[in-house]
């Protein structure tokens, strides 16, 4: 299993959009994304902590492998 990279929130949102997520709204410093059966909230930070990113991926029901592949 690959490790989660240290990336910005903008990169994370872009990767999730490549996986089929749509930005529903932004409230304050959080972007809310949704795909058919799952959604997640991503805080808009310059660099997301690995645990924060992992929690967002769990919410979104996306595996680490899937996410890392969408980053490229």
N, C-alpha and C positions, 0 to 999 in steps of 0.2 A: 504494500500500500504506500503510495507516494506521500510525502509530507506536504502539508499546506504551505504555500509560499506566503511571504510578507508582501501584500499588495495594497493598493489604495482602494477605497470604496468605489471609485469610478470604474476601476478595472474589474472589480467583483460584479458590479451591476452589468457591465458590458458582457461579461462571460455568462451571467445568468440569462441575459437577453438572447444570447446565442443558443441557449438551451430551451428557449421557448417561453421564457417569462416576460411579462409585460409590466411596465411601470404603471401602477394604478394612481398613486399620488405621492406627494412628499409633504410631510408635516414636520416642521422644524428641521432637525438634522437627520431625519430618518426617511429613507425611500422604501415604499411598500411595493413589493412585486408579487405577481400572481401568475400561476399556470393552472391549467384545468383543475387539478385536485389538490394543489398545495400553494402556499404563499410564504413569504418571509419578509422581514424588515432588515434593512442594511443601514447601519449608522454611517453618515457621511464624514469619515475621518480621512486624513491624509494617508495614514497607514493603519490597517485593521489588525488588531491582535489576532493571533492564531485561534485562540479560544472563542473569540467573538465571531470570526468567520466560520468556525466549525459549528457553532450554535445556529447560525443563519442557514447553513447547508442542511443541518438536521431538520430545521423548520420546513425547508423547501423540499425535503425528501430527495436530495441530490447526493450521490456518492462523491467521495474525494477524487476518485479516478475520473469520473465524468466531468467534474469541475475543472480539474487540471487540464484535461484534454480541450475543454472549451476556451481556456486561456490562450491557447496557441493559435 
